[in-house]
């Protein structure tokens, strides 16, 4: 069974330029989140975004 999530805020990843949605673990610092994953954060200087 698939559950529809409510409309969550989204951002565009600074490295891969893909959209990513809010996660509970980012609740405290959502304004500062720029990357969709640890991989993108680690590769931020090599990426296309």
Backbone as XML, in Angstrom:
<?xml version="1.0"?>
<chain id="A" units="angstrom">
  <residue number="1" name="UNK">
    <atom name="N" x="0.838" y="-1.175" z="0.000"/>
    <atom name="CA" x="0.000" y="0.000" z="0.000"/>
    <atom name="C" x="0.888" y="1.245" z="0.000"/>
  </residue>
  <residue number="2" name="UNK">
    <atom name="N" x="0.598" y="2.166" z="-0.890"/>
    <atom name="CA" x="1.372" y="3.390" z="-1.009"/>
    <atom name="C" x="0.636" y="4.515" z="-0.291"/>
  </residue>
  <residue number="3" name="UNK">
    <atom name="N" x="1.359" y="5.220" z="0.553"/>
    <atom name="CA" x="0.782" y="6.352" z="1.272"/>
    <atom name="C" x="1.245" y="7.640" z="0.623"/>
  </residue>
  <residue number="4" name="UNK">
    <atom name="N" x="0.309" y="8.505" z="0.317"/>
    <atom name="CA" x="0.649" y="9.819" z="-0.232"/>
    <atom name="C" x="1.167" y="10.693" z="0.902"/>
  </residue>
  <residue number="5" name="UNK">
    <atom name="N" x="2.296" y="11.325" z="0.689"/>
    <atom name="CA" x="2.820" y="12.247" z="1.682"/>
    <atom name="C" x="2.130" y="13.592" z="1.492"/>
  </residue>
  <residue number="6" name="UNK">
    <atom name="N" x="1.985" y="14.342" z="2.554"/>
    <atom name="CA" x="1.424" y="15.681" z="2.388"/>
    <atom name="C" x="2.391" y="16.548" z="1.576"/>
  </residue>
  <residue number="7" name="UNK">
    <atom name="N" x="1.927" y="17.685" z="1.151"/>
    <atom name="CA" x="2.783" y="18.573" z="0.369"/>
    <atom name="C" x="3.943" y="19.053" z="1.232"/>
  </residue>
  <residue number="8" name="UNK">
    <atom name="N" x="5.122" y="18.523" z="0.970"/>
    <atom name="CA" x="6.312" y="18.888" z="1.723"/>
    <atom name="C" x="7.109" y="19.924" z="0.943"/>
  </residue>
  <residue number="9" name="UNK">
    <atom name="N" x="7.804" y="20.818" z="1.645"/>
    <atom name="CA" x="8.631" y="21.784" z="0.932"/>
    <atom name="C" x="9.763" y="21.071" z="0.197"/>
  </residue>
  <residue number="10" name="UNK">
    <atom name="N" x="10.168" y="21.622" z="-0.922"/>
    <atom name="CA" x="11.257" y="21.034" z="-1.698"/>
    <atom name="C" x="12.318" y="22.083" z="-1.981"/>
  </residue>
  <residue number="11" name="UNK">
    <atom name="N" x="13.501" y="21.602" z="-2.306"/>
    <atom name="CA" x="14.623" y="22.439" z="-2.716"/>
    <atom name="C" x="15.314" y="21.743" z="-3.877"/>
  </residue>
  <residue number="12" name="UNK">
    <atom name="N" x="16.207" y="22.454" z="-4.546"/>
    <atom name="CA" x="17.017" y="21.895" z="-5.621"/>
    <atom name="C" x="18.424" y="21.687" z="-5.082"/>
  </residue>
  <residue number="13" name="UNK">
    <atom name="N" x="18.965" y="20.498" z="-5.264"/>
    <atom name="CA" x="20.303" y="20.170" z="-4.782"/>
    <atom name="C" x="21.341" y="21.040" z="-5.485"/>
  </residue>
  <residue number="14" name="UNK">
    <atom name="N" x="22.283" y="21.588" z="-4.728"/>
    <atom name="CA" x="23.315" y="22.466" z="-5.274"/>
    <atom name="C" x="24.329" y="21.703" z="-6.123"/>
  </residue>
  <residue number="15" name="UNK">
    <atom name="N" x="24.412" y="20.387" z="-5.979"/>
    <atom name="CA" x="25.368" y="19.596" z="-6.743"/>
    <atom name="C" x="24.743" y="18.963" z="-7.977"/>
  </residue>
  <residue number="16" name="UNK">
    <atom name="N" x="23.662" y="18.207" z="-7.787"/>
    <atom name="CA" x="23.084" y="17.444" z="-8.896"/>
    <atom name="C" x="21.886" y="18.134" z="-9.544"/>
  </residue>
  <residue number="17" name="UNK">
    <atom name="N" x="21.425" y="19.222" z="-8.970"/>
    <atom name="CA" x="20.302" y="20.010" z="-9.487"/>
    <atom name="C" x="18.987" y="19.234" z="-9.539"/>
  </residue>
  <residue number="18" name="UNK">
    <atom name="N" x="18.857" y="18.207" z="-8.728"/>
    <atom name="CA" x="17.607" y="17.455" z="-8.638"/>
    <atom name="C" x="16.800" y="17.964" z="-7.447"/>
  </residue>
  <residue number="19" name="UNK">
    <atom name="N" x="15.478" y="17.912" z="-7.556"/>
    <atom name="CA" x="14.660" y="18.335" z="-6.417"/>
    <atom name="C" x="14.686" y="17.290" z="-5.302"/>
  </residue>
  <residue number="20" name="UNK">
    <atom name="N" x="14.643" y="17.772" z="-4.063"/>
    <atom name="CA" x="14.531" y="16.867" z="-2.925"/>
    <atom name="C" x="13.580" y="17.480" z="-1.910"/>
  </residue>
  <residue number="21" name="UNK">
    <atom name="N" x="12.910" y="16.613" z="-1.173"/>
    <atom name="CA" x="11.861" y="17.052" z="-0.256"/>
    <atom name="C" x="12.369" y="17.109" z="1.179"/>
  </residue>
  <residue number="22" name="UNK">
    <atom name="N" x="11.647" y="17.873" z="1.983"/>
    <atom name="CA" x="11.920" y="18.020" z="3.406"/>
    <atom name="C" x="11.913" y="16.658" z="4.089"/>
  </residue>
  <residue number="23" name="UNK">
    <atom name="N" x="12.833" y="16.476" z="5.025"/>
    <atom name="CA" x="12.863" y="15.269" z="5.855"/>
    <atom name="C" x="12.846" y="15.688" z="7.317"/>
  </residue>
  <residue number="24" name="UNK">
    <atom name="N" x="12.316" y="14.826" z="8.144"/>
    <atom name="CA" x="12.216" y="15.161" z="9.563"/>
    <atom name="C" x="13.585" y="15.421" z="10.182"/>
  </residue>
  <residue number="25" name="UNK">
    <atom name="N" x="14.611" y="14.706" z="9.736"/>
    <atom name="CA" x="15.944" y="14.912" z="10.314"/>
    <atom name="C" x="16.520" y="16.287" z="9.976"/>
  </residue>
  <residue number="26" name="UNK">
    <atom name="N" x="15.941" y="16.958" z="8.963"/>
    <atom name="CA" x="16.387" y="18.304" z="8.591"/>
    <atom name="C" x="15.510" y="19.382" z="9.218"/>
  </residue>
  <residue number="27" name="UNK">
    <atom name="N" x="14.580" y="19.026" z="10.080"/>
    <atom name="CA" x="13.594" y="19.973" z="10.606"/>
    <atom name="C" x="14.245" y="21.183" z="11.275"/>
  </residue>
  <residue number="28" name="UNK">
    <atom name="N" x="15.304" y="20.968" z="12.038"/>
    <atom name="CA" x="15.932" y="22.073" z="12.768"/>
    <atom name="C" x="16.673" y="23.041" z="11.869"/>
  </residue>
  <residue number="29" name="UNK">
    <atom name="N" x="17.274" y="22.542" z="10.784"/>
    <atom name="CA" x="18.100" y="23.416" z="9.946"/>
    <atom name="C" x="17.754" y="23.335" z="8.462"/>
  </residue>
  <residue number="30" name="UNK">
    <atom name="N" x="16.460" y="23.231" z="8.154"/>
    <atom name="CA" x="16.012" y="23.137" z="6.765"/>
    <atom name="C" x="16.512" y="24.315" z="5.941"/>
  </residue>
  <residue number="31" name="UNK">
    <atom name="N" x="16.572" y="25.503" z="6.510"/>
    <atom name="CA" x="17.025" y="26.687" z="5.774"/>
    <atom name="C" x="18.476" y="26.543" z="5.319"/>
  </residue>
  <residue number="32" name="UNK">
    <atom name="N" x="19.288" y="25.791" z="6.059"/>
    <atom name="CA" x="20.708" y="25.642" z="5.733"/>
    <atom name="C" x="21.004" y="24.447" z="4.831"/>
  </residue>
  <residue number="33" name="UNK">
    <atom name="N" x="20.044" y="23.551" z="4.645"/>
    <atom name="CA" x="20.266" y="22.351" z="3.830"/>
    <atom name="C" x="20.391" y="22.745" z="2.363"/>
  </residue>
  <residue number="34" name="UNK">
    <atom name="N" x="21.487" y="22.289" z="1.699"/>
    <atom name="CA" x="21.718" y="22.621" z="0.294"/>
    <atom name="C" x="21.875" y="21.392" z="-0.588"/>
  </residue>
  <residue number="35" name="UNK">
    <atom name="N" x="22.130" y="20.238" z="0.025"/>
    <atom name="CA" x="22.436" y="19.033" z="-0.734"/>
    <atom name="C" x="21.441" y="17.930" z="-0.409"/>
  </residue>
  <residue number="36" name="UNK">
    <atom name="N" x="21.125" y="17.101" z="-1.410"/>
    <atom name="CA" x="20.119" y="16.053" z="-1.227"/>
    <atom name="C" x="20.669" y="14.830" z="-0.498"/>
  </residue>
  <residue number="37" name="UNK">
    <atom name="N" x="21.991" y="14.680" z="-0.461"/>
    <atom name="CA" x="22.569" y="13.482" z="0.141"/>
    <atom name="C" x="24.001" y="13.747" z="0.588"/>
  </residue>
  <residue number="38" name="UNK">
    <atom name="N" x="24.541" y="12.823" z="1.365"/>
    <atom name="CA" x="25.947" y="12.927" z="1.765"/>
    <atom name="C" x="26.854" y="12.832" z="0.549"/>
  </residue>
  <residue number="39" name="UNK">
    <atom name="N" x="26.464" y="12.026" z="-0.418"/>
    <atom name="CA" x="27.267" y="11.886" z="-1.638"/>
    <atom name="C" x="27.386" y="13.229" z="-2.373"/>
  </residue>
  <residue number="40" name="UNK">
    <atom name="N" x="26.276" y="13.923" z="-2.526"/>
    <atom name="CA" x="26.309" y="15.233" z="-3.189"/>
    <atom name="C" x="27.099" y="16.242" z="-2.358"/>
  </residue>
  <residue number="41" name="UNK">
    <atom name="N" x="26.959" y="16.180" z="-1.047"/>
    <atom name="CA" x="27.711" y="17.097" z="-0.187"/>
    <atom name="C" x="29.210" y="16.862" z="-0.336"/>
  </residue>
  <residue number="42" name="UNK">
    <atom name="N" x="29.621" y="15.606" z="-0.425"/>
    <atom name="CA" x="31.038" y="15.268" z="-0.570"/>
    <atom name="C" x="31.576" y="15.652" z="-1.943"/>
  </residue>
  <residue number="43" name="UNK">
    <atom name="N" x="30.722" y="15.616" z="-2.968"/>
    <atom name="CA" x="31.144" y="15.909" z="-4.340"/>
    <atom name="C" x="30.755" y="17.310" z="-4.783"/>
  </residue>
  <residue number="44" name="UNK">
    <atom name="N" x="30.521" y="18.208" z="-3.844"/>
    <atom name="CA" x="29.994" y="19.528" z="-4.189"/>
    <atom name="C" x="30.874" y="20.322" z="-5.139"/>
  </residue>
  <residue number="45" name="UNK">
    <atom name="N" x="32.187" y="20.166" z="-5.071"/>
    <atom name="CA" x="33.060" y="20.943" z="-5.954"/>
    <atom name="C" x="33.163" y="20.338" z="-7.347"/>
  </residue>
  <residue number="46" name="UNK">
    <atom name="N" x="32.795" y="19.067" z="-7.496"/>
    <atom name="CA" x="32.907" y="18.378" z="-8.781"/>
    <atom name="C" x="31.616" y="18.425" z="-9.591"/>
  </residue>
  <residue number="47" name="UNK">
    <atom name="N" x="30.517" y="18.772" z="-8.944"/>
    <atom name="CA" x="29.197" y="18.656" z="-9.559"/>
    <atom name="C" x="28.887" y="19.707" z="-10.596"/>
  </residue>
  <residue number="48" name="UNK">
    <atom name="N" x="27.755" y="19.508" z="-11.243"/>
    <atom name="CA" x="27.327" y="20.413" z="-12.287"/>
    <atom name="C" x="26.448" y="21.546" z="-11.789"/>
  </residue>
  <residue number="49" name="UNK">
    <atom name="N" x="26.090" y="21.572" z="-10.502"/>
    <atom name="CA" x="25.182" y="22.587" z="-10.013"/>
    <atom name="C" x="25.822" y="23.552" z="-9.155"/>
  </residue>
</chain>
